[in-house]
Amino acid sequence: MIGESEFKLMKNSAIFINGSRGELVDERELIKALNNNEILAAGLDTYCEEPVNKDNPLLQMNNVVTLPHIGSATYETRYEMAKLAVENLIKGISGEVPPSLINQEVLIKSGAK
């Protein structure tokens, strides 16, 4: 989704941040945009290949800040994740529909309401 044309639309003072999915960014084009000063910098929490290859040029660039896919590791986010897990567990063992049910077939087979 983010490649050469999108980087060319950005100001050369732009800082590109990706905390979603690595596959959404063409890393070759990101590297080119950074090397050509088309954008100022990048902050990355995800990569096309995970775990990120130690030879990935992005890891060597002075204008790139990287994280090992831990962008969600804030107290608030982890608290909400734990709370949701408990809600799912309580609903599940009570025979109710868990708030984060993914497989609807399980619901149909179990007869839960």
C-alpha positions as a printed Julia matrix, in Angstrom:
113×3 Matrix{Float64}:
   0.0     0.0    0.0
   2.89    2.37   0.69
   5.47    2.53  -2.06
   7.31    4.89  -4.35
   4.34    7.08  -5.31
   3.2     7.5   -1.71
   6.7     8.44  -0.51
   6.98   11.01  -3.33
   3.75   12.64  -2.08
   5.28   13.19   1.36
   7.21   16.28   2.38
  10.94   15.79   2.73
  10.44   16.59   6.43
   8.01   13.67   6.86
   8.67   10.96   9.4
   7.08    7.7    8.28
   5.82    5.5   11.12
   4.62    1.94  10.69
   3.19    0.09  13.65
   0.65   -1.97  11.72
   1.89   -4.6    9.25
   5.26   -4.82   7.55
   3.76   -6.1    4.3
   1.95   -2.79   3.83
   5.23   -1.05   3.02
   7.57   -1.66   0.13
  10.79   -1.68   2.14
  12.98   -1.19  -0.94
  11.09    2.01  -1.73
  11.25    3.14   1.9
  15.02    2.66   1.9
  15.3     4.55  -1.39
  13.13    7.41  -0.09
  15.26    7.67   3.06
  18.56    7.5    1.16
  17.38   10.11  -1.37
  16.15   12.46   1.39
  12.62   12.26   0.0
  11.48   11.75   3.6
  13.35   12.66   6.77
  13.09    9.5    8.85
  11.15    6.37   9.73
   9.97    4.66  12.9
   9.27    0.97  12.43
   7.69   -1.64  14.68
   6.99   -4.14  11.91
   8.93   -5.41   8.92
   8.27   -7.35   5.71
  10.21  -10.26   7.15
   9.82  -11.09  10.83
  11.88  -11.64  12.7
  13.69   -8.9   10.87
  16.86  -10.06   9.12
  19.98   -8.71  10.84
  21.27   -7.64   7.41
  18.23   -5.48   6.68
  19.61   -2.03   5.67
  16.94   -0.29   7.75
  18.69   -1.5   10.9
  21.87    0.34   9.9
  20.34    3.71   8.99
  20.83    6.72  11.27
  17.42    8.14  10.32
  15.46    5.0   11.28
  14.27    4.02  14.74
  13.3     0.36  15.06
  11.43   -1.69  17.61
  11.19   -5.49  17.81
   7.41   -5.5   17.19
   6.55   -4.35  20.68
   4.74   -1.12  19.88
   1.7    -2.29  21.79
   3.72   -2.91  24.94
   2.32   -0.01  26.93
   0.82   -0.49  30.36
  -2.58    0.66  29.12
  -2.64   -1.66  26.11
  -1.46   -4.71  28.05
  -4.0    -3.99  30.8
  -6.83   -3.82  28.24
  -5.58   -7.02  26.57
  -5.58   -8.85  29.92
  -9.02   -7.49  30.77
 -10.42   -8.69  27.44
  -8.85  -12.13  27.94
 -10.56  -12.42  31.33
 -13.89  -11.28  29.86
 -13.57  -13.91  27.13
 -12.77  -16.6   29.7
 -15.65  -15.71  32.02
 -18.17  -15.56  29.16
 -16.86  -18.82  27.7
 -17.08  -20.85  30.91
 -20.48  -19.32  31.67
 -21.86  -20.56  28.34
 -22.15  -17.04  26.95
 -20.66  -15.65  23.75
 -17.15  -14.31  24.36
 -16.67  -10.71  23.14
 -13.74  -11.7   20.9
 -15.11  -14.9   19.38
 -13.36  -15.58  16.09
 -14.66  -18.98  15.04
 -18.45  -18.69  14.73
 -18.69  -22.46  14.06
 -17.69  -23.08  17.67
 -20.63  -20.93  18.78
 -23.07  -22.8   16.58
 -21.8   -26.25  17.7
 -21.79  -25.32  21.39
 -25.31  -23.92  21.41
 -24.07  -20.91  23.42
 -26.25  -17.81  23.58
